[in-house]
Amino acid sequence: PGLVERKAIYRLTQFRYAFINATSQGANGGTTFKSGSNSSMKRTEQERHNHHVFSKPLALTKLAIFLMDMHRKNNKWTGTKARPLILLAENPQTQTYLVVGYEFPEERGSTKKNKFEQKFKLATDTMQGTFRYDSFEANVVEVQSSDVKNFLEHLHYMTDSL
């Protein structure tokens, strides 16, 4: 089941958020590689190239847009129920989360200034941790796994005070 079916998108006062536990691990903790005589790549090369689709900022942003559009069509996230969306995608290989903030334009096709650059900067400035802004978009930040819940709490409190 997906995020919507599992009701894994949580609503706070100022935004919604969801964790995407995207991993290359199988059900028993093993990797999901197919081995056999056809395999020309070494296992280490496969592991290096095996990454989750949502480890890329553009893919995670497109997922946020899709979720927003879907809920707008259902009239579930409109009017007073409209909130920005934060998606946090796990990258177990680097022990980080890629965090993308997406502002909710009220109407499809309209634009809204994304204020997550300022919100992310305020949250990271008020806490100690390892953060990396390594994207063209300012609404994307990479956070160490050990700091991600603390980052989300700081973001919530900072956003509440703005």
C-alpha positions in Angstrom: 0.0 0.0 0.0 1.0 3.6 -0.7 1.3 6.6 1.5 -2.4 7.5 1.0 -3.8 4.0 1.7 -1.6 3.7 4.8 -2.6 7.1 6.0 1.1 7.9 6.4 0.8 11.6 5.6 0.5 13.4 8.9 -1.0 16.9 9.4 0.4 19.5 11.7 -0.8 23.0 12.2 1.4 24.5 9.6 2.2 21.6 7.2 1.8 18.0 6.3 4.7 15.5 6.2 5.4 11.9 5.3 8.4 9.7 5.7 9.3 7.5 2.7 11.3 4.6 3.9 12.9 3.8 0.6 15.5 1.1 0.8 17.3 -1.4 -1.4 16.9 -4.0 1.3 14.7 -7.0 0.8 12.2 -8.4 3.3 14.8 -10.5 5.1 17.4 -7.7 5.1 19.2 -9.0 2.0 19.7 -7.0 -1.1 17.3 -7.3 -4.0 19.9 -8.1 -6.7 19.4 -10.9 -9.1 22.4 -13.1 -9.4 23.1 -15.6 -12.1 25.3 -16.2 -15.1 23.8 -13.2 -17.0 25.1 -10.8 -14.4 28.2 -9.0 -15.8 28.4 -6.5 -13.0 30.2 -7.2 -9.7 28.0 -7.1 -6.6 29.8 -4.0 -5.3 29.1 -2.1 -8.5 25.5 -3.1 -8.3 25.2 -1.9 -4.7 26.8 1.4 -5.7 24.3 1.9 -8.6 21.3 0.6 -6.7 19.5 3.6 -5.2 16.0 4.5 -4.6 14.2 6.7 -7.1 13.2 9.2 -4.4 16.9 9.9 -3.5 16.7 12.5 -6.3 15.3 15.9 -5.5 13.3 16.2 -8.7 11.6 12.9 -8.3 10.7 13.7 -4.7 9.3 17.1 -5.8 7.2 15.4 -8.5 5.8 13.1 -6.0 4.8 16.0 -3.8 3.1 17.8 -6.8 1.3 14.5 -7.6 0.0 14.1 -4.1 -1.1 17.8 -3.9 -2.9 17.6 -7.2 -4.6 14.3 -6.3 -5.9 15.7 -3.0 -6.9 18.9 -4.6 -9.1 17.0 -7.2 -10.7 15.1 -4.3 -11.3 18.5 -2.5 -9.5 17.1 0.6 -6.6 19.5 0.9 -8.4 22.7 -0.2 -9.5 25.8 1.6 -8.7 25.7 5.3 -7.4 22.2 4.9 -4.6 23.3 2.6 -1.1 22.9 4.0 2.4 22.7 2.5 3.8 19.2 2.2 7.2 18.0 3.4 8.5 14.6 2.1 11.4 12.9 3.9 13.0 10.1 1.8 15.4 7.8 3.5 18.8 6.9 1.9 20.1 4.0 4.0 23.4 3.9 2.1 24.4 7.4 3.3 22.3 7.3 6.5 20.5 10.5 5.5 17.1 11.8 4.6 16.4 13.9 1.6 13.9 16.5 2.7 11.7 18.4 0.2 9.2 21.2 1.1 6.5 22.0 -1.3 4.1 25.0 -1.0 0.5 24.3 -1.9 -0.9 26.6 -4.7 -4.6 26.9 -4.1 -5.5 26.4 -7.8 -3.9 24.0 -10.3 -1.5 25.7 -12.6 -1.0 28.7 -10.3 2.2 29.5 -8.6 3.1 30.2 -5.0 6.4 31.4 -3.7 8.1 28.5 -2.0 9.1 29.7 1.5 10.9 26.5 2.5 14.3 27.9 1.8 13.8 30.4 4.7 12.1 27.8 6.9 14.8 25.1 6.4 17.5 27.7 7.1 15.9 28.8 10.3 15.4 25.2 11.5 19.0 24.2 10.7 20.4 27.4 12.3 18.7 26.7 15.6 20.0 23.1 16.0 23.2 21.3 15.9 23.5 18.6 13.2 24.8 17.8 9.8 22.9 19.3 6.9 23.7 19.6 3.3 22.1 22.0 0.7 23.3 20.3 -2.5 20.5 21.1 -4.9 19.5 23.7 -7.4 16.3 24.1 -5.5 16.5 25.9 -2.1 13.5 23.9 -0.8 15.7 20.7 -0.6 18.0 19.8 2.2 19.8 16.5 3.2 19.7 15.7 6.9 21.5 13.0 8.8 19.2 10.2 9.9 20.0 10.7 13.5 18.9 14.4 13.2 15.8 14.1 11.0 13.2 14.0 13.8 14.8 16.9 15.6 14.9 18.8 12.3 11.2 18.2 11.8 10.4 19.4 15.3 12.5 22.5 14.9 10.8 23.2 11.5 7.4 22.8 13.1 8.2 25.2 15.9 9.9 27.7 13.6 7.0 27.6 11.1 4.5 28.2 14.0 6.4 31.3 15.0 6.6 32.8 11.5 
